[in-house]
Amino acid sequence: MNNNENLQNTITNNRNFMKCPEFSEAMSKSDQEKNLPHPPHGKKTQSPLIDLHPFTERAHNPIHEDSYSNLLDLRRSVRAYDKNAQLTQSQLAFILHSAQGIQEYRGQNEAFTLRPVPSGGARHPFETYIAVRNVDGLPQGLYYYAPTANIGSKKVSIEFLKTLRNPDEQITKMLVGQKWAATAQAVLFLSCVPYRSEWRYSEHSHRVILIDLGHVGQNIMLSAASLRLGSCCMAAYDQAVCDEVLGLDGTNEYTVYAIAIGKPQ
Ligand SMILES: Cc1cc2nc3c(=O)[nH]c(=O)nc-3n(C[C@H](O)[C@H](O)[C@H](O)COP(=O)(O)O)c2cc1C
């Protein structure tokens, strides 16, 4: 097969992957249907969590009371940030909660979680990591957002994972040379834990996971806009470098999206 035929086959396969499969008796049985226990809704943390300043208290409330249509006008991808500005912990907390906070459990044995974003089958197969460059009171480094620590509350807790060596250089490398992203105050990296969806939808999960991911991205961007912060989502990232820096095995969990957040220049 020549290169052109290979390319055409890949495009045909990828186009077909985007289509909804026929739902029929012939579909393979999922682990949920086999009565296997559901996977955890988040990762086990290793060190004491840091509670971010609340965004719900009047004194810290960073949210502008916009009309929804104003918010839609405000959202724009920003690629030039004020390098010396600082994010407040409350701003970061609000964005993280709007992305993946857990409002409640549902189902038998707490099999499902409800969050500010929708997710096919309420599976929410994502984890959130934060490369902090400049957030008030947080040392520079990589953090993990632990939504399972605060079910049904708007409290936001994160775990410090490690200091990033040469953070600007490392963030730029993770984002395939997109230097401007290393001027943002924080970059969120979303990873996918595919089994959380596969448990319910087996081989039909993966198309749905990608649809889910867009909802998470949109909540982050609109939340940033409501704080008068800029954001830009990125599908261009170095898979191997991101997985290595985030400490992911690349099979059961891997990077799927990155979003820069910061004060526009
Ligand atoms: C899935 C997705 C991936 C994107 N990846 C990148 C990226 O890697 N780098 C970048 O600079 N912008 C990226 N963008 C931003 C788009 O370029 C931007 O949304 C588009 O130009 C429209 O501009 P607007 O967001 O200001 O409306 C991405 C947007 C989406 C939705």
The ligand as a MOL file (V3000), in Angstrom:
LIG
                    3D

  0  0  0     0  0            999 V3000
M  V30 BEGIN CTAB
M  V30 COUNTS 31 33 0 0 0
M  V30 BEGIN ATOM
M  V30 1 C -9.8340 21.3590 20.5970 0
M  V30 2 C -9.0750 22.6370 20.4710 0
M  V30 3 C -7.6990 22.6210 20.3600 0
M  V30 4 C -6.9690 23.7980 20.2680 0
M  V30 5 N -5.6110 23.7550 20.2680 0
M  V30 6 C -4.9030 24.8920 20.2490 0
M  V30 7 C -3.4810 24.8650 20.3680 0
M  V30 8 O -2.8500 23.8240 20.5200 0
M  V30 9 N -2.8140 26.0550 20.3250 0
M  V30 10 C -3.4640 27.2600 20.1890 0
M  V30 11 O -2.8010 28.2930 20.1750 0
M  V30 12 N -4.8170 27.3060 20.1270 0
M  V30 13 C -5.5500 26.1730 20.1620 0
M  V30 14 N -6.9200 26.2140 20.1480 0
M  V30 15 C -7.6210 27.5300 20.1140 0
M  V30 16 C -8.2360 27.8290 18.7420 0
M  V30 17 O -7.2240 28.1780 17.8470 0
M  V30 18 C -9.2570 28.9490 18.9160 0
M  V30 19 O -10.3350 28.4760 19.7010 0
M  V30 20 C -9.7820 29.4300 17.5850 0
M  V30 21 O -8.7600 30.0700 16.8420 0
M  V30 22 C -10.9650 30.3740 17.7140 0
M  V30 23 O -10.6240 31.4850 18.5230 0
M  V30 24 P -11.4390 31.8290 19.8560 0
M  V30 25 O -11.2440 30.7060 20.8380 0
M  V30 26 O -10.8300 33.1120 20.3520 0
M  V30 27 O -12.8750 31.9890 19.4950 0
M  V30 28 C -7.6470 25.0440 20.2390 0
M  V30 29 C -9.0530 25.0550 20.3440 0
M  V30 30 C -9.7470 23.8850 20.4780 0
M  V30 31 C -11.2430 23.9370 20.6500 0
M  V30 END ATOM
M  V30 BEGIN BOND
M  V30 1 1 1 2
M  V30 2 1 2 3
M  V30 3 2 2 30
M  V30 4 2 3 4
M  V30 5 1 4 5
M  V30 6 1 4 28
M  V30 7 2 5 6
M  V30 8 1 6 7
M  V30 9 1 6 13
M  V30 10 2 7 8
M  V30 11 1 7 9
M  V30 12 1 9 10
M  V30 13 2 10 11
M  V30 14 1 10 12
M  V30 15 2 12 13
M  V30 16 1 13 14
M  V30 17 1 14 15
M  V30 18 1 14 28
M  V30 19 1 15 16
M  V30 20 1 16 17
M  V30 21 1 16 18
M  V30 22 1 18 19
M  V30 23 1 18 20
M  V30 24 1 20 21
M  V30 25 1 20 22
M  V30 26 1 22 23
M  V30 27 1 23 24
M  V30 28 2 24 25
M  V30 29 1 24 26
M  V30 30 1 24 27
M  V30 31 2 28 29
M  V30 32 1 29 30
M  V30 33 1 30 31
M  V30 END BOND
M  V30 END CTAB
M  END
